[in-house]
Amino acid sequence: MENTLILIHSSQQQLVIQLKIEHADLDALVDEAGQAPPVDELMFKRLKKRRLQLRERIARLESFLTPPELA
């Protein structure tokens, strides 16, 4: 059982890393799209929305991975 929990934890950490890479890539795309005229507003909004969704998912996963603080 303990080995299974370690594997799950490890795979979740790998997922967080992958999501952070994807978020950084989107960050770069949003920056480029915001500076390059003409801007496709719909595409720009979709990129920003996806970036926010990734940020929220990363935060949720990290909260599960981080042990609660002892009082």
PATI-442167 format. One record per residue (C-alpha): residue number from 1; x, y, z. Coordinates in nm, 2 decimals, always signed. Layout:
BEGIN
+-----+--------+--------+--------+
: pos :      u :      v :      w :
+-----+--------+--------+--------+
: NUM :      X :      Y :      Z :
...
+-----+--------+--------+--------+
***
This chain:
BEGIN
+-----+--------+--------+--------+
: pos :      u :      v :      w :
+-----+--------+--------+--------+
:   1 :  +0.00 :  +0.00 :  +0.00 :
:   2 :  +0.28 :  +0.24 :  +0.09 :
:   3 :  +0.45 :  +0.17 :  -0.25 :
:   4 :  +0.13 :  +0.25 :  -0.43 :
:   5 :  +0.10 :  +0.59 :  -0.24 :
:   6 :  +0.46 :  +0.67 :  -0.33 :
:   7 :  +0.39 :  +0.60 :  -0.70 :
:   8 :  +0.08 :  +0.81 :  -0.70 :
:   9 :  +0.27 :  +1.09 :  -0.53 :
:  10 :  +0.55 :  +1.07 :  -0.78 :
:  11 :  +0.32 :  +1.07 :  -1.08 :
:  12 :  +0.13 :  +1.37 :  -0.94 :
:  13 :  +0.46 :  +1.55 :  -0.90 :
:  14 :  +0.55 :  +1.47 :  -1.26 :
:  15 :  +0.21 :  +1.60 :  -1.37 :
:  16 :  +0.27 :  +1.92 :  -1.18 :
:  17 :  +0.60 :  +1.96 :  -1.36 :
:  18 :  +0.44 :  +1.90 :  -1.70 :
:  19 :  +0.16 :  +2.15 :  -1.63 :
:  20 :  +0.42 :  +2.41 :  -1.52 :
:  21 :  +0.60 :  +2.37 :  -1.84 :
:  22 :  +0.28 :  +2.40 :  -2.04 :
:  23 :  +0.19 :  +2.71 :  -1.83 :
:  24 :  +0.53 :  +2.87 :  -1.91 :
:  25 :  +0.48 :  +2.80 :  -2.28 :
:  26 :  +0.14 :  +2.96 :  -2.27 :
:  27 :  +0.28 :  +3.26 :  -2.08 :
:  28 :  +0.53 :  +3.31 :  -2.36 :
:  29 :  +0.26 :  +3.28 :  -2.62 :
:  30 :  +0.04 :  +3.53 :  -2.44 :
:  31 :  +0.33 :  +3.78 :  -2.41 :
:  32 :  +0.40 :  +3.74 :  -2.78 :
:  33 :  +0.04 :  +3.77 :  -2.88 :
:  34 :  +0.00 :  +4.08 :  -2.67 :
:  35 :  +0.29 :  +4.26 :  -2.84 :
:  36 :  +0.24 :  +4.15 :  -3.20 :
:  37 :  -0.01 :  +4.35 :  -3.40 :
:  38 :  -0.27 :  +4.26 :  -3.51 :
:  39 :  -0.40 :  +4.06 :  -3.22 :
:  40 :  -0.66 :  +3.80 :  -3.27 :
:  41 :  -0.87 :  +3.89 :  -2.96 :
:  42 :  -1.06 :  +3.56 :  -2.95 :
:  43 :  -0.74 :  +3.36 :  -2.96 :
:  44 :  -0.58 :  +3.59 :  -2.70 :
:  45 :  -0.87 :  +3.54 :  -2.46 :
:  46 :  -0.86 :  +3.17 :  -2.51 :
:  47 :  -0.48 :  +3.16 :  -2.44 :
:  48 :  -0.53 :  +3.36 :  -2.12 :
:  49 :  -0.82 :  +3.14 :  -2.01 :
:  50 :  -0.62 :  +2.82 :  -2.06 :
:  51 :  -0.33 :  +2.97 :  -1.87 :
:  52 :  -0.55 :  +3.06 :  -1.58 :
:  53 :  -0.70 :  +2.70 :  -1.58 :
:  54 :  -0.35 :  +2.56 :  -1.57 :
:  55 :  -0.25 :  +2.78 :  -1.29 :
:  56 :  -0.56 :  +2.68 :  -1.09 :
:  57 :  -0.50 :  +2.31 :  -1.16 :
:  58 :  -0.14 :  +2.34 :  -1.06 :
:  59 :  -0.24 :  +2.50 :  -0.73 :
:  60 :  -0.49 :  +2.23 :  -0.65 :
:  61 :  -0.24 :  +1.95 :  -0.72 :
:  62 :  +0.03 :  +2.12 :  -0.52 :
:  63 :  -0.21 :  +2.16 :  -0.23 :
:  64 :  -0.27 :  +1.78 :  -0.23 :
:  65 :  +0.11 :  +1.72 :  -0.25 :
:  66 :  +0.20 :  +1.95 :  +0.03 :
:  67 :  +0.14 :  +1.80 :  +0.38 :
:  68 :  -0.08 :  +2.01 :  +0.61 :
:  69 :  +0.10 :  +2.22 :  +0.86 :
:  70 :  +0.09 :  +2.11 :  +1.22 :
:  71 :  -0.06 :  +2.36 :  +1.46 :
+-----+--------+--------+--------+
***
